[in-house]
Amino acid sequence: MRKQAATRQTDVLDVLQQHDRPLTAYAILNQMKQSEPGLAAPTIYRTLEALTQQGRAHKLESIKAFVPCRCDHNASVPVLAVCEDCGIVEEHDGAPILPNLKALAEKSAFQAKRHIVEIHGRCKICAA
């Protein structure tokens, strides 16, 4: 029996929230297959797409992985700091930089649908 989209989204979000590191779609699929053996990758990809469009999850484009949204970004931009050593992702409110991002896009008449900033480096624990 197929689950409804809202239930599937809750299930995927629960998996993301159980981990403190980003997960790929296939890592999510593998974990969920333990209780739903017939689950397929396209279902996970569709669900992740919906969650990212709703702002309930973020896709880290650089590493093709996902994290749950941990901030409110109604008039902001998520800034995700990714530690390249331990893999932890810290989410920050990028409201102060949103006007600059919009101005940069407008210079080339680019119409942004969403904003997300990734910063890669080392967290304070790994840098110590």
C-alpha positions in Angstrom: 0.0 0.0 0.0 1.4 3.4 -1.0 1.8 6.0 1.6 0.5 9.5 1.1 2.9 12.2 0.3 2.6 14.0 3.6 3.3 10.7 5.5 6.3 9.9 3.3 7.7 13.4 3.9 7.4 13.0 7.6 9.1 9.6 7.4 12.0 11.0 5.4 12.3 14.1 7.6 12.4 11.8 10.6 15.4 9.9 9.1 17.2 13.2 8.4 16.6 14.4 12.0 17.9 11.2 13.5 21.4 12.0 12.1 23.8 14.8 12.8 25.5 14.5 9.4 24.1 15.0 5.9 22.6 12.0 4.2 22.4 11.1 0.5 19.1 10.0 -1.0 20.5 6.4 -1.2 21.5 6.5 2.5 18.0 7.5 3.4 16.6 4.8 1.1 18.8 2.1 2.6 17.7 3.1 6.1 14.0 3.2 5.2 14.2 -0.1 3.2 14.6 -1.9 6.6 10.9 -1.3 7.3 9.8 -0.9 3.7 11.7 -3.4 1.4 9.8 -2.4 -1.7 10.7 1.3 -1.5 12.4 2.7 -4.6 14.9 5.6 -5.2 12.5 7.8 -7.2 10.1 7.9 -4.3 12.9 9.2 -2.0 14.0 11.7 -4.6 10.5 13.1 -5.1 10.0 13.4 -1.4 13.3 15.2 -0.9 12.4 17.6 -3.8 9.1 18.4 -2.0 10.8 18.9 1.3 13.4 21.2 -0.2 10.8 23.2 -2.0 8.8 23.6 1.2 12.0 24.7 3.1 11.8 21.7 5.5 15.1 20.3 4.2 18.2 21.6 2.5 20.2 20.0 -0.3 23.9 20.5 -0.1 24.6 20.7 -3.8 28.3 20.4 -3.4 28.1 16.9 -1.7 24.7 15.8 -3.1 23.3 15.2 0.4 20.5 16.5 2.5 20.0 18.0 6.0 16.8 19.0 7.8 16.1 22.7 8.1 16.8 23.9 11.6 16.0 27.6 11.2 13.1 29.8 10.0 14.0 31.3 6.6 10.9 33.2 5.7 12.8 36.4 4.8 16.3 35.0 4.9 18.8 32.6 3.3 20.1 29.5 4.9 23.9 29.5 5.4 25.2 26.0 5.8 28.7 25.6 7.3 30.0 22.1 6.3 33.0 20.7 8.2 35.1 18.8 5.7 36.7 16.7 8.5 33.9 15.5 10.6 31.0 16.2 8.2 28.8 18.1 10.7 26.7 20.9 9.2 25.8 24.0 11.1 22.9 26.1 9.9 22.9 29.9 10.3 20.4 32.6 9.4 21.8 34.6 6.5 19.3 37.5 6.7 22.1 40.1 6.7 23.5 38.9 3.3 20.2 38.4 1.5 20.0 42.0 0.1 23.5 41.5 -1.3 22.6 38.2 -3.0 19.5 39.8 -4.5 21.6 42.8 -5.8 24.1 40.4 -7.4 21.4 38.5 -9.2 19.6 41.6 -10.3 22.9 42.9 -12.0 22.5 40.2 -14.6 18.7 40.2 -14.6 18.8 36.8 -12.9 15.6 35.8 -11.2 16.5 33.6 -8.2 13.9 31.0 -7.0 15.7 30.2 -3.8 18.9 31.1 -2.0 21.3 28.8 -0.1 24.9 29.4 0.8 27.4 26.7 1.5 30.6 27.3 3.4 33.2 24.5 3.5 36.0 24.3 6.0 36.7 23.0 9.5 34.4 23.3 12.5 35.8 24.7 15.8 36.2 21.2 17.2 38.2 19.9 14.2 40.2 23.1 14.0 41.4 22.8 17.6 
